[in-house]
Amino acid sequence: MTHTEPGQRISPVKNFVAGGVGGACLLFTGHPLDTIKVRLQTQPRASCHQSVLYTGTYDCLRKTLSKEGVTGLYRGMAAPLAGVAPMMAVSFFGFGLGKQLLQPNPSAPLTYTQIYLAGMLAGVCTTVIVAPGERIKCLLQVQSSSGQLKYAGPVDCAVRLYKEQGIRSVYKGTIFTLIRDVPSSGLYFLTYECMKNCLTPDGQSVSQLSTPRILLAGGLAGILNWVIALPPDVLKSNFQTAVDGRYKGLWSVLLELIQEEGARALYKGFNAVMLRAFPANAACFLGFEATVKSLNWLAPDW
């Protein structure tokens, strides 16, 4: 049993539009805790002369609010806003396209393996947009906490990265982004589809699922997504914000982190991520489903 019921036509175009709306909902709900996550992941290591800047999620929140106010929590949001809405649009488009490719016969429901593969395709599709947006976002978030304002904003950051070292600098960390997003996107969409089926009462259509159940399914999908995405995300944040030449690649970042801080370093920012994952992704899927319903009513032939 799956969300794609027999006779239901998959429209990647509707998925694209609805995914964009879902992405905007996700960002406004989740960006403050994303800022805290990146600051915790990239703060300087403790030394014998100096303690860590933030002792945990609450400490980082308190210090950010006292130094920078509420706007400090939304630092660097312009870059992801320009990226997250199109990214989620492309993600849901890729998922819809993957389902369409794997389900040539609309009367045959998709297997969970097919849903996972379609979700992985979504992860591949989004990397082109995600990688530069994440690089710029991380640099802006880290400079705000360090107090050294090297970049005036996302556009200035992108232009200077390009001028200094070309397009490779803008896309620094792309492999890390793929490692993070491809398997986790598969699990993200698979969890959502599984939860929707589990939460649908017998005899009812999945499309009639209530708002609280959509929120629950979306929130749980977000949590499971981040359980496997967080270690590569920690590596990516450190690689993208490091000075050029510090790391040679994935193994270089991984070995240094584990040698200096142990395996626990791979789950830095865990509390901030998990606090953000449920509400942000619940909002994302609710925005997506509401938009799909509206589009089905406004443009049934799309």
MOCOR-V242919 format. One record per helix or strand. SS is the DSSP state (helix for helix, strand for strand). FROM is the first residue (numbers start at 1). LEN is the number of residues. If there is no record, write none. Layout:
# MOCOR-V242919
ss->(SS	SS)
from->(FROM	FROM)
len->(LEN	LEN)
This chain:
# MOCOR-V242919
ss->(helix	helix	helix	helix	helix	helix	helix	helix	helix	helix	helix	helix	helix)
from->(12	57	70	77	112	154	167	174	206	211	250	263	270)
len->(31	12	4	26	35	12	4	26	3	31	12	5	29)
